[in-house]
Amino acid sequence: MLNQGVVGVNGVGGPLINLKGTPLDLLHKSVITTLSVSSFLSLSLRLMMASASSVSISQAIVAGAVNHGASSNSSDRLPLRSLTFPAFSGLKSTNLTASCSSRLGSARRRLSRRLAVKATAVETLEKTGTSLIEKSVNTIRFLAVDSVEKANSGHPGLPMGCAPLGHILYDEFLKYNPKNPYWFNRDRFVLSAGHGCMLQYALLHLAGYDSVKVEDLKSFRQWGSKTPGHPENFETPGVEVTTGPLGQGIANAVGLALVEKHFAARFNKPDNEIVDHYTYVVLGDGCQMEGVAQEACSLAGHWGLGKLIAFYDDNHISIDGDTEIAFTENVDLRFEALGWHVIWVKNGNNGYDEIRAAIKEAKAVKDKPTLIKVTTTIGYGSPNKSNSYSVHGSALGPKEVDATRKNLGWPHEPFHVPEDVKKHWSRHTPEGAALEAEWNAQFAEYERKYKEEAAVLKSLVTGELPAGWEKALPTYTPESPAEATRVSSQQCINALAKVVPGLLGGSADLASSNLTLMKMFGNFQKGTPEERNVRFGVREHGMGAICNGIALHAPGLIPYCATFFVFTDYLRAAMRISALSEAGVIYVMTHDSIGLGEDGPTHQPIEHLASFRAMPSILMLRPADGTETAGAYKIAVLNRKRPSILALSRQNVPQLHGTSIEGVEKGGYIVTDNSSGNKPDVILMGTGSELAIAAQAAGELRKEGKAVRVVSLVCWELFDEQSDAYKESVLPAAVSARVSIEAGSTFGWHKFVGSKGKAIGIDRFGASAPAVKLYKELGVTAEAVIAAAKSIC
């Protein structure tokens, strides 16, 4: 049954669009008072034709009324004063021109998209005729509406529009065990459009996840809640990755799907496909606009990730309004060009069979990822706010909630789940347990026949590292030749690759400069997914976000990615999500200072060390030589819930006396010291390539009789975590004569040098010149350290 006063096409629920301000305001209401619903589309086409010819708008309307005026079905007739039409862009009377055909074709395509699919009536579901699936879908909608309303904060529009696809996916296709959210062979689901998180919370609640009880729904967006304002994997079991910044989720999903393809190639046998799961993701128009999504989806197509299925919530609304103001590209053709299979579900509001058929078709495509464009109405069911930006990011309000309940025939109190819906969903608990038990039995058989492979897979699933793995790290002595720490890094990566089965990664088209290739492995490609070198191309942001997905797939995976340190500016958003979501990605960042030389200030990082030291829950390591580089890798591998950044030099550095892996583990430690009683005359501090400069300056000062301590502060975060007693043993409070040196911003160093100390660094952009010249001209020298030390002690 259709609400009186709402335009409908084919009985499909949809948006209300205001007539005011359009050329239809010119309508002569005395000529036409009613219009047949069945003639709405025909009339609209006439309006579009009128816009491309000399026929006036009112003439087109009159013609439509005359042609259909004899309709005798009063229930199919609506008062014209209550009709609403799209605000057609650029609609006006004009003479026929050479461009008429093109514009008319465009108008017809737009009309087909907006009217025949979207501009449909909000269907009122009769209480007595509501099927179980419709009741379940409405349960999802109102759990979202009620939660947002109680919090007076949130995004109800997406859950209301995507409830049908959410129901079909979680109830009929997704493979999971709600009582063990971390079962390895589960399907993964990512809500890239994370603002619509109440969709996922409602589904987790119905599916029986203990992490989302009704009390959690009622505390949506509140302090200590398991239902935060955007999905957070570390807060809510059942949520795979942390999303919210648009585009990150689809890129994470590419990483998750990459792992499935990689593991399947490494471990599956002809008689036992022990790895077999899909990655599903919901993304919206905002995700589609973000560059990170394009980067990741380009790689997904290139890699042929056939078990990645993305639902594009095609609702044409963003925060600022209709997407026609800024986003008019043909997404279908773009994804086809990226190597994706594309399906269009034209009725996402209640086309349940269409959604089912699309998922089945997607699963039948094995050699490429699938984009299922699902055209929905944002805020479906809301009589006055659906298909508008006002339902995107705000609570409906009490009056509109009541109106929506009446419109959808939902008489229940807030947070109510009907018994038949509850009973229907309850089967997922025993079914999920059976799925896991079946897989466990399958793995037992796999383990019996393939002991070595099973042991490796088990270590990747559990995160257990091989015993004594750290012994594989290379060792260095002061007599070892000088080399850039990026070279030491290459040696560490290749040593670890032999003993750490979960290490995989690559560079953003800089492997020959970052020195990140594992020499014993080939390239992960569509035809060779078992290999472990990942070629990301010039896609830094996508690279970082994909690595987050890799890290969060299984505890034993240790992804690394690389570029020049300055280009962390391109992937910083993904690095922040690494830190937030406890994804232990290793960021191998070479060319870490003005020491890179002639490439100049565009490539010379200045503020970057300080900026990452300010970021919570991430380790910023800047090793000084080979020994410290090995220590940095040990720390990075062990920190599976905290990402690590390794800032590495392009230029050669000496192997220093006194550096140690054990010292790196503490973040800061004494390298050399000729004082006694923990009372040096002066403390010189440095990191990276400048630690050698501090050591050189110390040697000169000692010749003059000074008691000098040299301290490496390779990782501030780790040093801060040490006991007060240990920190006092390294930096005694009684010693105020302190000098730091680092080829970067001095910001933050006063924490260690104190009010009487001196911080030597670079608080300007660099320049294009040889490295030696730059260090001299910018004052990052042993002479500067000596002068500073003498001025304060």
Residue, then its C-alpha position, 0 to 999 in steps of 0.5 A: m500500500l502506498n502512502q497518499g501523496v507520495v510518488g511511486v514507481n513499480g511499488v518500490g520504496g524510495p525518496l521524496i524530492n521537493l518540487k519547490g524551486t524547480p520549473l514545475d513551480l510554473l505548473h497551472k494547478s487549475v489545469i491539472t489536479t491529479l495524476s496517475v501514478s502509472s503515468f508518472l514515468s511517462l510524464s517525466l520523460r515528456l518533461m525531459m523532452a520539453s527541456a530539449s525542445s521548444v515545447s514548454i514544461s506546462q505543455a508537456i504536463v497538460a499533454g500527459a494529463v490529457n492522455h491519461g485523464a480517463s483513468s478510472n482507478s481512484s486508488d492510482r491517482l494522487p493530488l498533484r499538489s502533493l507530488t514531488f519531482p526531481a530537481f532536474s539539473g539545467l531543466k529549461s525551455t529552449n530551441l532544438t539544437a545540435s546538442c539536443s540528442s546528446r542532452l536528451g540521451s543524458a536526461r533519459r539515462r539520469l531519469s532511468r537511474r533516478l526515477a525508475v529505480k530511486a525516486t520511488a514511493v516509501e512503501t508501507l508494509e501492512k502488519t499482517g502481510t509482512s514476511l519474515i525477511e521484511k520483518s528482519v530487515n525492519t528490525i535491523r533498521f529500527l535497531a539502528v534508528d533507536s540506537v542513534e536516537k538514544a545517543n542523539s548522535g550517529h548516522p541512521g541513513l546508511p543502515m536504513g538503506c542497506a538493511p536488505l543487503g546486510h540481512i541477505l549477506y549475514d543471514e544467507f551467505l556469510k560464513y562465521n561462528p558468532k561464539n568465536p569471532y576469531w575462527f580462522n576460516r571465517d569470511r571477513f566483512v568490512l564496513s568501509a562506510g564506517h559511519g553506518c556502523m549501526l548496520q554492523y552492530a545490529l547484524l552482530h547482535l541478531a547473529g548472536y555475537d556476545s560483543v553486541k548485546v542489547e545493552d551495548l546497542k543502548s550505549f551506542r557512542q558512549w564512554g566504555s561502550k562496545t559500540p563506538g561511533h565507527p567500527e573498531n576491531f580492538e573494541t568489538p569482536g566481530v569487527e575485522v578492521t577499524t574504519g571511519p576515514l573513508g576509503q580505508g576499509i575497502a583498502n583493508a579489504v584488499g589486504l584481507a583478500l590478498v592474504e586469502k589468495h596467498f594462503a590458499a596458494r601456499f597451503n591448499k592441496p588437491d585433496n584439502e582446500i584448508v584455506d577457503h573464505y571470502t572478503y565482503v565489503v560495503l563502501g559508499d559514494g564517499c569511499q569511491m571519491e577517496g584516492v586510497a580506494q582507487e589505489a587499492c582497487s586498482l591493485a585488487g584488479h591487477w592481482g585478480l582477487g576473485k574472493l573479494i566482493a564489494f557492495y557499493d551503496d549507490n544512494h547518491i547522497s553525501i554530507d553536502g547533498d546530492t552527489e551530482i554536485a561533485f561526483t558524476e563519473n561512471v563508476d561501473l566503467r571505471f571498475e571494469a577498466l580496473g579489471w573488476h566484474v561489475i553487477w548492478v542491483k537496481n532495487g536495493n530497497n527490497g529486491y531480495d532476489e536481485i541481491r541473492a542472485a548478484i552474490k551468487e554470480a559474484k562467487a562464481v567469478k573466480d579470476k577477478p574481484t566483483l563490485i556489486k552496485v546496489t542502488t538504495t535509498i538512504g534513510y529508507g522508510s523515513p517519510n520526510k528525510s529519506n533520500s536527503y543529506s539530513v538523514h546521513g549524519s543526524a538522528l531522525g528526531p522523535k517526530e520523524v521516528d514515529a512517522t517512520r514507525k507508522n510508515l513501515g508498520w512497526p508498532h514495537e517499542p525501541f530496541h525490540v526484536p520480534e520473537d520470530v526474528k530472534k528465533h530465525w537468527s538464533r540458528h547461526t550459533p549452532e550452525g557457526a559452531a558446526l562450521e568451525a568444528e567441520w574445519n577443525a576436523q579438516f585441519a586435523e586431516y590436513e595435519r596428519k598428511y601435511k605435517e610441515e605445512a600444517a605447522v607453518l599454517k598453525s604458527l601463522v594462525t596463532g602468531e607463534l614465532p619460531a624458536g630462536w628466530e632472532k638469532a638469524l639477525p645479522t651481527y656487526t662489529p666496529e670493524s665491519p665496513a661502514e654502510a647505509t642503514r638501508v643496506s643493513s635493513q636489506q640484510c635483516i629482511n633477507a635473514l628474517a625471510k628465511v625463518v619468519p614465515g609470516l613476513l611479506g611486503g614490498s615497496a611503492d615502486l622503490a624496491s631498488s632504493n629502499l632495498t626491500l626485496m626478499k631475494m629468495f622469493g618471487n613477486f606476488q602476482k595474479g599467477t604467482p600468489e604464493e610469493r612474498n614480494v608485493r609490488f605496490g606501484v606508486r600507491e603509498h596510501g593504498m600500500g599502507a592501508i592494504c598492509n593494515g588488512i594483511a596485519l589484521h588477517a592473522p596474528g602471525l602475519i608480519p607485513y612491511c612496506a617501504t618508501f622514502f621517509v618524506f613520502t609518509d606524507y602520502l600514507r600517514a592516514a593509513m599509518r595512523i589507523s595502524a596505530l589505532s587498530e593495533a596493526g603491527v605493520i613495519y614501515v621501512m622508510t629510507h632516505d631519512s634526512i638531508g643525508l640523501g643529498e642532491d634530490g633537495p628539499t622536496h625529498q628531505p624530511i625535516e618535521h617527520l620524526a617529530s610528527f610520528r613521535a607525537m602519534p600515539s601507539i606507534l614506535m619511531l625507530r631511527p637506528a644509527d648503524g647495523t647493530e641498531t638496525a638489527g635491534a630495530y627489526k627485533i623490536a618491530v617483529l615482536n610488536r604485533k599490536r603496535p606498528s613500527i617505523l624504521a627511519l634509515s639512511r641513504q648515506n654510509v654510517p660507521q659501525l659504532h662502539g657500544t651500540s647493542i640490540e639490548g640497548v635498542e630494546k630499551g629505546g635509549y641507552i649509554v653508548t660510551d661514557n668516561s664518567s664515574g658515579n653517574k656524574p658526567d660533565v655533559i651528556l651528548m644525545g643523538t639518533g641515526s646518522e648523527l649518533a656518530i657525530a655525537a661520538q666524534a664530538a665526545g672524543e674531542l671533548r674527552k681530549e680536553g679532560k671532559a667526562v662525556r656520556v654519549v646516549s643513543l635515543v633510538c626510540w623515544e617511545l620505548f625509553d619512556e616505557q622504562s622504569d624511572a630508575y633506569k631513565e635516571s641511570v641514563l639521564p641523571a636529573a642532576v646533570s643539566a649540561r645536555v646537547s642533542i643532535e639530529a638532522g631534523s626538527t628540534f621540536g620535542w628534544h627539550k624534553f630531554v635536553g631540559s631548559k639549560g641544554k642545547a638542541i642541534g637540528i634543522d628547523r627549516f627546509g633543506a636544499s639541493a646539494p651533496a650531503v656533506k655540504l648540507y651538513k656543514e651549511l646547516g650546522v649539523t656537525a661535530e664542531a657545533v656539538i663541541a661548541a654547544a657543550k662548552s657553552i654549558c659546561 
